[in-house]
């Protein structure tokens, strides 16, 4: 049964928009590739003309050297008394142009680049899918093409209190517009009102990996399907210099049920473009137990942080347990910080599988596989595999060196102030322990049994400074 649209607002004073177009509506001499053409009636400044127009990804070709740029323009879908679509209106930098004709097929192209208005006339809310501190997610039905979609509804009042949240929403939209891959959720558009930002995405019917798999140990064929699907999407992102920074089971969904090849990466709230200066909107972020150690250690990092998170996921689905098992969040962060992963007390898998995981979970990102290298690894190429049985004895076990760990602030998505400090927890978390983040050989120390853990957990400074961890 359809629900009412009381959960969303509809009107927008464009002066209150969080978006600010940086291009004029009329431009000349742009790189233009036509996607569709139609006979259209155009109304501009009280003048009406009938023209054969072509539409591209961001422009409408109006004449030989004259184009209409609809990127970041405000889009209103025009309907007649029978609610049939008869045209659309574009508004940008105080200029307004109306289009009429058989151009319903243009709407999807326009929505991806425009800021759409009047959500209620075009969508019907069906049910709540989930809620979080930053946004609520609903399943909706489109009155434009009669398809179901998912929407993320952001409260604009939060961005007014913290400008970083506004930047984060705009960053997520900007990145999703760039991405078009079978293993990444498809972006459809964004609506804005005076009180809300509504992000429209495809509706993935197959469910998320956390609910499908849980803590189950999967056979290697299923695990390889999952890992290959994720890596294909991540490799595509990394080719554009974009990392996700929050890859985990609940951020992976199936487009179709029981088909791991249809796995899609979702939730780009922490995604950004990697840079050499290590300057990011959110620098210390992710999910405890899934994040790369170099993020927690306040070191310079790059695209390979995603590879570590994929390695954690591979460990979980191949061994049926977390590599950083603990009884509390702060213990998870401590273990994750140190990067000690047990490869001895685990179920047996193939030699190629074990080698693959170890290369993804290298402590030093220089030695860690890239997405492109991972896709070429023999483990994902179905080469011959031998099963190996390991014992609990490792003659090459080495004692860790002991540099002092530095202060660390850990933040979650959209939960920090503009100056980079957490909104809820303003104090730093100090780790008073001697432990090495680096090992020359395989890191197999059980953290909970080590001398370092005793020093860290008994630290008065740590106990009193750790009050609350903000996780996504």
C-alpha positions as CSV (number, residue, x, y, z in Angstrom):
1,X,0.0,0.0,0.0
2,X,1.3,3.4,-0.9
3,X,2.2,5.8,1.9
4,X,1.6,9.5,1.8
5,X,4.5,11.8,1.0
6,X,4.4,13.5,4.4
7,X,8.1,12.5,5.0
8,X,9.3,14.9,2.3
9,X,8.9,18.6,1.7
10,X,8.3,20.1,-1.7
11,X,8.9,23.8,-2.1
12,X,12.2,25.6,-2.6
13,X,13.3,29.2,-2.5
14,X,16.2,29.0,-4.9
15,X,18.1,31.5,-2.8
16,X,18.3,28.9,-0.1
17,X,19.7,26.2,-2.3
18,X,22.9,24.5,-1.2
19,X,23.9,24.3,-4.9
20,X,25.5,27.2,-6.8
21,X,25.9,26.8,-10.6
22,X,29.3,27.9,-11.8
23,X,28.4,28.0,-15.5
24,X,26.0,30.2,-17.6
25,X,22.9,28.7,-19.2
26,X,24.0,29.8,-22.7
27,X,27.5,28.7,-23.8
28,X,29.4,28.3,-27.1
29,X,31.8,25.7,-28.6
30,X,31.7,22.8,-26.2
31,X,32.5,19.2,-26.8
32,X,29.1,17.8,-27.6
33,X,28.0,14.2,-28.3
34,X,24.3,13.8,-29.1
35,X,22.3,11.1,-27.3
36,X,18.8,11.9,-28.5
37,X,17.0,14.5,-30.7
38,X,13.4,15.7,-30.9
39,X,11.2,18.3,-32.4
40,X,10.6,20.8,-29.5
41,X,8.8,24.0,-28.9
42,X,11.1,26.4,-26.9
43,X,9.9,29.4,-24.9
44,X,12.5,31.9,-23.8
45,X,11.9,35.5,-22.8
46,X,8.4,35.5,-24.2
47,X,9.6,34.2,-27.6
48,X,8.4,30.9,-28.8
49,X,10.2,28.8,-31.4
50,X,9.9,25.4,-32.8
51,X,13.2,23.7,-33.3
52,X,14.8,20.3,-33.8
53,X,17.1,20.0,-30.7
54,X,19.7,17.4,-29.6
55,X,20.5,16.5,-26.0
56,X,23.9,15.3,-24.7
57,X,25.0,14.4,-21.2
58,X,25.2,18.1,-20.0
59,X,24.1,20.3,-22.9
60,X,21.2,20.8,-25.3
61,X,22.4,21.9,-28.8
62,X,20.3,24.9,-29.7
63,X,22.0,26.0,-32.9
64,X,25.3,25.4,-34.7
65,X,27.5,27.0,-32.1
66,X,25.1,27.7,-29.3
67,X,24.3,25.3,-26.4
68,X,22.2,25.3,-23.3
69,X,24.1,24.0,-20.3
70,X,21.7,22.2,-17.9
71,X,24.4,21.2,-15.4
72,X,23.3,22.3,-11.9
73,X,20.2,23.9,-13.4
74,X,16.9,23.7,-11.5
75,X,14.5,21.3,-13.3
76,X,10.7,21.3,-13.1
77,X,8.8,18.6,-15.0
78,X,5.7,20.1,-16.6
79,X,2.4,18.2,-16.6
80,X,-1.1,18.8,-18.0
81,X,-4.4,18.5,-16.2
82,X,-4.3,14.7,-16.7
83,X,-0.8,14.6,-15.0
84,X,0.8,13.7,-18.3
85,X,4.3,15.0,-18.9
86,X,4.3,17.6,-21.6
87,X,7.6,19.3,-21.1
88,X,10.1,20.7,-18.7
89,X,11.5,24.0,-17.4
90,X,15.1,24.9,-16.7
91,X,16.2,27.7,-14.4
92,X,19.8,28.8,-14.0
93,X,21.4,32.1,-12.9
94,X,18.1,34.0,-13.1
95,X,17.3,32.7,-16.6
96,X,14.4,30.4,-17.5
97,X,13.7,28.3,-20.6
98,X,10.7,26.1,-21.2
99,X,10.5,23.1,-23.5
100,X,7.4,21.3,-24.8
101,X,7.0,18.2,-27.0
102,X,7.6,14.5,-27.0
103,X,10.6,14.6,-24.8
104,X,9.7,12.4,-21.9
105,X,12.8,10.2,-22.7
106,X,15.0,13.3,-22.0
107,X,13.9,13.5,-18.3
108,X,16.3,10.8,-17.1
109,X,19.3,12.5,-18.8
110,X,18.3,15.9,-17.3
111,X,17.8,14.5,-13.8
112,X,21.3,13.2,-13.5
113,X,22.8,16.7,-14.0
114,X,20.0,19.0,-12.7
115,X,18.6,19.9,-9.3
116,X,15.1,18.7,-9.6
117,X,12.1,20.3,-8.0
118,X,8.6,19.1,-6.9
119,X,9.4,15.6,-5.6
120,X,5.8,14.9,-4.6
121,X,4.4,15.3,-8.1
122,X,6.9,12.8,-9.5
123,X,7.4,10.1,-6.8
124,X,5.3,8.2,-4.2
125,X,6.9,6.9,-1.0
126,X,6.3,3.1,-0.5
127,X,8.2,2.2,2.7
128,X,11.0,3.1,5.0
129,X,14.1,0.9,4.2
130,X,16.5,2.3,6.9
131,X,17.5,5.3,9.0
132,X,20.7,6.7,10.3
133,X,22.1,9.8,11.9
134,X,22.7,11.5,8.5
135,X,19.7,10.3,6.4
136,X,16.7,8.1,6.1
137,X,16.3,5.7,3.2
138,X,12.9,4.9,1.5
139,X,11.7,2.8,-1.3
140,X,9.7,5.0,-3.8
141,X,7.7,4.6,-6.9
142,X,8.3,6.9,-9.9
143,X,5.4,8.5,-11.7
144,X,7.8,9.3,-14.5
145,X,8.7,5.8,-15.7
146,X,6.6,3.6,-13.3
147,X,9.8,2.1,-11.8
148,X,10.8,1.7,-8.1
149,X,13.8,3.5,-6.7
150,X,15.6,4.2,-3.4
151,X,15.9,7.7,-2.0
152,X,18.2,9.1,0.8
153,X,16.6,12.0,2.5
154,X,18.9,14.5,4.2
155,X,17.7,17.2,6.6
156,X,19.1,20.5,5.5
157,X,19.0,21.9,9.0
158,X,21.9,19.7,9.9
159,X,24.0,21.3,7.1
160,X,23.1,24.8,8.4
161,X,24.6,23.9,11.8
162,X,27.7,22.3,10.3
163,X,28.8,23.4,6.9
164,X,31.0,20.3,6.6
165,X,27.8,18.2,6.2
166,X,26.7,20.3,3.3
167,X,30.1,19.8,1.6
168,X,29.8,16.1,2.3
169,X,26.4,15.8,0.6
170,X,27.6,17.8,-2.4
171,X,30.7,15.6,-2.6
172,X,28.7,12.4,-2.6
173,X,26.4,13.7,-5.4
174,X,29.4,15.0,-7.4
175,X,31.2,11.6,-7.2
176,X,28.1,9.5,-7.9
177,X,27.4,11.5,-11.1
178,X,30.8,10.5,-12.4
179,X,30.4,6.7,-11.8
180,X,28.7,4.3,-14.2
181,X,29.6,0.7,-13.6
182,X,27.6,-2.6,-13.1
183,X,29.0,-3.1,-9.7
184,X,28.3,0.4,-8.4
185,X,24.8,1.6,-7.4
186,X,23.4,3.8,-10.1
187,X,22.7,7.5,-9.4
188,X,19.4,8.8,-10.8
189,X,19.2,12.4,-9.6
190,X,18.7,14.8,-6.7
191,X,15.7,16.8,-5.5
192,X,15.9,19.8,-3.2
193,X,13.3,21.7,-1.1
194,X,13.6,24.3,1.6
195,X,14.2,21.7,4.2
196,X,15.5,18.5,2.5
197,X,18.0,17.1,0.0
198,X,16.6,13.9,-1.7
199,X,19.1,11.7,-3.4
200,X,17.5,9.2,-5.9
201,X,19.3,5.9,-6.7
202,X,18.4,2.6,-8.2
203,X,16.5,0.2,-5.9
204,X,18.6,-3.0,-5.3
205,X,16.2,-5.9,-4.7
206,X,18.7,-8.6,-3.7
207,X,19.5,-7.3,-0.1
208,X,22.8,-6.5,1.6
209,X,25.6,-8.9,2.2
210,X,25.4,-8.5,5.9
211,X,21.9,-9.9,6.0
212,X,22.5,-12.5,3.3
213,X,25.8,-13.9,4.6
214,X,25.9,-12.9,8.2
215,X,28.9,-14.6,10.0
216,X,28.7,-17.6,7.7
217,X,31.9,-19.1,6.2
218,X,31.4,-19.3,2.5
219,X,32.9,-21.8,0.1
220,X,35.7,-20.4,-2.0
221,X,33.8,-20.2,-5.3
222,X,31.1,-18.0,-3.7
223,X,33.8,-15.9,-2.0
224,X,35.6,-15.4,-5.3
225,X,32.4,-14.2,-7.0
226,X,31.9,-11.6,-4.2
227,X,35.5,-10.5,-4.2
228,X,35.7,-10.2,-8.0
229,X,32.5,-8.2,-8.2
230,X,33.7,-5.7,-5.6
231,X,37.1,-5.4,-7.2
232,X,35.7,-4.7,-10.6
233,X,33.7,-1.8,-9.2
234,X,36.6,-0.5,-7.0
235,X,39.1,-0.8,-9.9
236,X,36.8,1.4,-12.0
237,X,36.6,3.9,-9.2
238,X,40.3,3.9,-8.6
239,X,40.9,4.6,-12.3
240,X,39.2,7.9,-11.7
241,X,41.3,8.5,-8.6
242,X,38.3,8.0,-6.2
243,X,38.3,5.8,-3.1
244,X,35.3,4.7,-1.0
245,X,36.8,4.3,2.5
246,X,33.9,2.4,4.0
247,X,33.8,-1.0,2.2
248,X,32.0,-3.5,4.5
249,X,29.2,-6.1,4.3
250,X,26.3,-3.7,4.8
251,X,27.6,-1.4,2.1
252,X,27.4,-4.2,-0.5
253,X,24.0,-5.1,-2.0
254,X,22.8,-7.5,-4.7
255,X,21.0,-6.0,-7.7
256,X,19.2,-9.4,-8.1
257,X,18.6,-12.0,-5.4
258,X,21.1,-14.9,-5.0
259,X,23.4,-13.5,-7.8
260,X,26.8,-12.5,-6.3
261,X,27.9,-11.3,-9.7
262,X,25.3,-8.5,-9.4
263,X,26.9,-7.2,-6.2
264,X,27.0,-3.4,-6.0
265,X,28.9,-0.9,-3.8
266,X,26.6,1.6,-2.1
267,X,26.9,4.6,0.3
268,X,29.4,7.0,-1.0
269,X,29.2,9.3,2.0
270,X,32.9,9.0,2.7
271,X,34.1,8.8,-0.9
272,X,36.6,11.4,-2.1
273,X,39.2,11.9,-4.7
274,X,42.7,10.8,-3.5
275,X,45.4,13.4,-3.4
276,X,49.1,13.6,-2.5
277,X,48.6,16.3,0.1
278,X,46.4,14.1,2.2
279,X,43.8,16.9,2.5
280,X,40.3,15.5,2.8
281,X,36.9,16.6,4.1
282,X,37.0,13.7,6.5
283,X,40.6,12.5,7.1
284,X,40.2,9.9,9.9
285,X,37.1,8.0,9.0
286,X,35.7,4.5,8.3
287,X,34.3,1.6,10.3
288,X,36.3,0.1,13.2
289,X,37.6,-3.3,12.3
290,X,37.4,-2.6,8.5
291,X,39.5,0.5,8.1
292,X,43.1,0.5,6.9
293,X,45.7,1.0,9.7
294,X,47.4,3.9,8.0
295,X,44.1,5.9,8.4
296,X,44.0,5.3,12.2
297,X,47.8,6.0,12.5
298,X,47.3,9.5,10.9
299,X,49.7,8.6,8.1
300,X,49.4,9.8,4.5
301,X,47.2,7.3,2.6
302,X,45.8,6.7,-0.9
303,X,43.6,4.4,-2.9
304,X,44.9,1.2,-1.3
305,X,43.0,1.9,1.9
306,X,40.0,0.3,0.0
307,X,42.1,-2.8,-0.7
308,X,42.7,-3.4,3.0
309,X,39.0,-3.2,3.6
310,X,38.4,-5.7,0.8
311,X,40.9,-7.9,2.5
312,X,39.0,-7.7,5.8
313,X,35.8,-8.7,3.9
314,X,37.6,-11.6,2.3
315,X,38.9,-12.8,5.7
316,X,35.3,-12.6,7.1
317,X,33.6,-14.6,4.3
318,X,36.4,-17.2,3.9
319,X,37.0,-17.8,7.6
320,X,33.6,-17.0,9.0
321,X,35.0,-14.6,11.7
322,X,36.4,-11.1,12.1
323,X,40.2,-10.7,12.1
324,X,39.9,-8.1,14.9
325,X,37.6,-10.0,17.3
326,X,37.0,-8.1,20.5
327,X,34.5,-7.5,23.2
328,X,34.3,-3.7,22.8
329,X,34.6,-1.0,20.1
330,X,37.7,0.5,21.7
331,X,39.4,-2.9,21.7
332,X,38.5,-3.3,18.0
333,X,40.1,0.1,17.3
334,X,43.3,-0.9,19.2
335,X,43.7,-4.1,17.3
336,X,42.9,-2.4,14.0
337,X,45.4,0.3,14.8
338,X,48.2,-2.3,15.4
339,X,47.2,-4.4,12.4
340,X,47.9,-7.8,13.9
341,X,46.0,-10.4,11.9
342,X,45.9,-14.1,12.8
343,X,46.4,-16.4,9.8
344,X,47.2,-19.5,12.0
345,X,44.0,-20.3,13.9
346,X,41.7,-20.2,10.9
347,X,39.9,-22.8,8.7
348,X,41.9,-24.2,5.8
349,X,41.7,-22.6,2.4
350,X,43.7,-22.9,-0.8
351,X,47.3,-21.7,-1.0
352,X,46.2,-19.2,-3.6
353,X,43.4,-17.9,-1.4
354,X,45.7,-17.5,1.6
355,X,48.3,-15.7,-0.5
356,X,45.7,-13.5,-1.9
357,X,44.4,-12.4,1.5
358,X,47.8,-11.8,2.8
359,X,48.7,-9.5,-0.1
360,X,45.4,-7.5,0.4
361,X,46.1,-7.2,4.1
362,X,49.7,-6.1,3.9
363,X,50.4,-3.5,6.7
364,X,52.5,-1.4,4.4
365,X,50.3,-0.1,1.5
366,X,53.4,-0.1,-0.8
367,X,53.3,-4.0,-0.6
368,X,49.5,-4.2,-0.8
369,X,47.8,-5.3,-4.0
370,X,46.2,-2.6,-6.1
371,X,42.7,-3.3,-7.5
372,X,44.1,-4.0,-11.0
373,X,46.7,-6.4,-9.6
374,X,44.1,-8.2,-7.4
375,X,41.9,-8.9,-10.4
376,X,44.9,-10.5,-12.2
377,X,45.9,-12.6,-9.2
378,X,45.8,-16.4,-9.8
379,X,43.2,-16.8,-7.1
380,X,40.6,-15.0,-9.2
381,X,41.7,-16.6,-12.4
382,X,40.6,-20.1,-11.4
383,X,44.0,-21.6,-11.6
384,X,44.8,-24.9,-9.9
385,X,44.7,-24.7,-6.1
386,X,46.2,-26.9,-3.4
387,X,44.8,-27.0,0.1
388,X,47.1,-26.3,2.9
389,X,46.9,-27.4,6.5
390,X,48.5,-25.1,9.0
391,X,49.6,-25.7,12.6
392,X,49.7,-23.3,15.5
393,X,53.5,-23.2,15.5
394,X,55.5,-20.6,13.5
395,X,59.2,-20.9,13.8
396,X,59.6,-17.5,12.1
397,X,57.6,-15.6,14.6
398,X,59.4,-12.3,15.5
399,X,59.0,-10.0,18.4
400,X,57.6,-6.6,17.6
401,X,59.7,-3.4,17.8
402,X,58.2,-0.7,20.0
403,X,57.8,2.9,18.9
404,X,55.3,5.0,20.9
405,X,51.9,5.3,19.3
406,X,50.7,8.8,18.5
407,X,47.5,10.5,19.5
408,X,44.5,9.6,17.3
409,X,41.2,11.1,16.5
410,X,38.6,8.8,14.9
411,X,35.6,10.2,13.1
412,X,32.7,8.8,11.2
413,X,30.8,10.0,8.1
414,X,29.2,13.4,8.5
415,X,30.0,13.6,12.2
416,X,32.7,16.2,12.5
417,X,32.8,20.0,12.6
418,X,34.3,22.2,9.9
419,X,37.7,22.4,11.7
420,X,38.0,18.6,11.6
421,X,37.2,17.9,15.3
422,X,34.4,15.4,16.2
423,X,31.1,16.9,17.0
424,X,30.3,14.7,20.0
425,X,33.8,13.9,21.3
426,X,36.2,16.9,21.3
427,X,39.0,15.3,23.3
428,X,41.7,13.2,21.6
429,X,42.1,9.4,22.3
430,X,45.6,8.8,23.5
431,X,47.1,5.3,23.0
432,X,49.8,4.9,25.8
433,X,51.4,1.7,24.6
434,X,54.6,0.4,23.1
435,X,53.8,-1.6,19.9
436,X,55.0,-1.7,16.4
437,X,52.8,-1.1,13.4
438,X,55.4,-2.7,11.2
439,X,56.6,-6.2,10.8
440,X,59.3,-7.6,8.5
441,X,57.7,-11.1,8.5
442,X,54.2,-12.3,8.9
443,X,52.3,-10.6,11.7
444,X,50.7,-13.3,13.7
445,X,50.8,-12.0,17.3
446,X,47.5,-12.5,19.1
447,X,46.9,-9.0,20.3
448,X,44.8,-10.0,23.3
449,X,47.6,-12.2,24.6
450,X,50.5,-9.8,24.0
451,X,52.3,-7.6,26.5
452,X,51.3,-4.5,24.5
453,X,47.6,-5.2,25.1
454,X,48.2,-5.3,28.9
455,X,50.0,-2.0,28.8
456,X,47.3,-0.4,26.6
457,X,44.2,-1.6,28.3
458,X,45.5,-0.7,31.8
459,X,46.6,2.8,30.8
460,X,44.9,5.4,33.0
461,X,45.1,8.0,30.3
462,X,43.4,5.7,27.7
463,X,40.6,4.7,30.1
464,X,39.8,8.3,31.1
465,X,40.1,9.8,27.6
466,X,38.0,7.2,25.8
467,X,34.4,8.2,26.3
468,X,32.5,7.7,23.1
469,X,33.5,6.6,19.6
470,X,31.5,8.0,16.8
471,X,30.9,5.3,14.2
472,X,28.8,5.4,11.1
